C-alpha cells in the first residue's frame, strides 16, 4: 500500500500547530515559600477559631 503524505507547506502548518500546544496559558513562577506561609496562616487561624469556639461554648 502506498502511504499518503502531505504537501510540504501543509506539513509545515501541521508541525507548527502541534508545536504551539493546546490550552497553553502563561503562568507566573511557582513560589513554594508563599504557599508554605499561606498554609501556616490558614491552619493557625482555623486552630485559633476552633479554640475560641470551644472556650465560648464551655467545652474546653
N, C-alpha and C positions, 0 to 999 in steps of 0.2 A: 504494500500500500504506500502511496505517496503521502508525505506529510506536508500539510499546507503551512506556509509561513506568511507573515505579514510583509507588506511593503516596508522598506527601511524607515520611511517617515512615520508610518503608523506604529511600527515597533518602538520608535523613539518616543512617541507620545505615550504609549503604554508604559514604557520604562520610567518616564518622568512622573507619570501618575502614581505608579507603585512606589516610587521613592519618596513622594510627598507625605504619605501616611494619611490615614483617615481618622478624623476626630482628634487631631493633634492640637493641643492647646498649650500656649506658652504658660509656664509656671514659674513662680518665684522659687529660689533655692530653699531646700528644707533646712529648718533651724531646730535641731534637737533640744538645745538648751531652752528655747522658748516653750517647747512642748512640755518639758520637764517642769518648768516653773509654773506653767498653767495647770498642770496636773496636780502639783503640790498645793497650789492655791485652792483649786476646786475641792480637793479632799479635805483640806483644813477647814474651809467654810462649811462644808456639809457636816463635818465632825462637830464643829462648834455649834451649829444649828441643832444637831441631834442632842448634844449635851444640854443646851438651853431648853429644848422641849422636855427632856427627861426631868430636869430640875423644876420647871414650872408645873409639870403635871404630878409631881410628887413621887416619881418612880425612883429617882436617884437621890 
